[in-house]
Amino acid sequence: MPVTKAAAKAARRNEKRRAKNRPIKDAMKTGIKAVIKTKEQWDSIPADMVSIAYSKIDKALKAGILKKKTAARRKAKVAKIANQ
């Protein structure tokens, strides 16, 4: 339990932000996992699947969930998996 009014307000803000950010982050992770799973099962990955994963990463970046270099690193990971 928050002790002060400010702490209570901060807790409310954090809950709202978490509720907004969680679905975006989950969608991004799902897109990346789909690329990985497809690569494990098949030799090639459809280009649209990589594009969707990139899009999810970009949306998370735009929403402020990821930092710029983290997004770049995740995109590079997807590209590396797709090109193997």
C-alpha positions in Angstrom: 0.0 0.0 0.0 1.3 3.4 -0.9 1.9 5.7 2.1 1.5 9.1 0.5 -1.0 10.6 -1.9 1.8 11.0 -4.5 2.8 7.3 -4.2 -0.8 6.3 -4.6 -1.1 8.4 -7.8 2.2 7.0 -9.1 0.8 3.5 -8.5 -2.4 4.3 -10.5 -0.3 5.8 -13.3 1.9 2.7 -13.4 -1.1 0.4 -13.7 -2.6 2.4 -16.5 0.7 2.5 -18.4 1.3 -1.2 -17.9 -2.2 -2.0 -19.2 -1.5 0.1 -22.3 2.1 -1.2 -22.9 1.5 -4.9 -22.2 -0.5 -5.8 -25.4 2.0 -4.0 -27.6 5.0 -5.8 -26.0 3.2 -9.2 -26.2 2.4 -8.7 -29.9 6.0 -7.9 -30.6 7.3 -10.9 -28.8 4.7 -13.1 -30.6 5.8 -11.8 -33.9 9.5 -12.6 -33.2 8.6 -16.0 -31.8 6.6 -16.8 -35.0 9.7 -16.1 -37.1 11.8 -18.3 -35.0 9.3 -21.1 -34.9 8.8 -21.0 -38.7 12.5 -21.1 -39.3 12.8 -24.2 -37.1 10.1 -26.0 -39.0 10.9 -24.8 -42.6 13.9 -23.7 -44.5 12.5 -20.4 -45.7 10.4 -17.7 -44.0 7.7 -15.8 -45.9 8.8 -12.1 -46.4 5.5 -10.9 -45.0 6.2 -12.6 -41.7 9.5 -10.8 -41.3 7.8 -7.6 -42.3 5.1 -8.1 -39.7 7.8 -8.8 -37.0 9.5 -5.5 -38.1 6.3 -3.7 -37.9 5.6 -4.9 -34.3 9.1 -3.9 -33.2 8.6 -0.4 -34.8 5.2 0.0 -33.1 6.8 -0.8 -29.7 9.6 1.7 -30.4 7.1 4.4 -31.4 5.1 3.7 -28.2 8.2 4.2 -26.1 8.3 0.6 -24.9 11.7 -0.1 -26.5 14.7 2.1 -26.9 16.1 2.8 -30.3 19.1 0.5 -30.1 17.1 -2.3 -28.5 14.7 -2.2 -31.4 17.6 -2.2 -33.8 19.1 -5.2 -32.1 15.8 -7.1 -32.2 15.4 -6.3 -35.9 18.9 -7.6 -36.5 18.1 -10.8 -34.7 15.0 -11.4 -36.8 17.0 -10.6 -40.0 19.8 -13.0 -39.0 17.3 -15.8 -38.3 15.5 -15.1 -41.6 18.7 -15.1 -43.7 20.2 -18.3 -42.2 
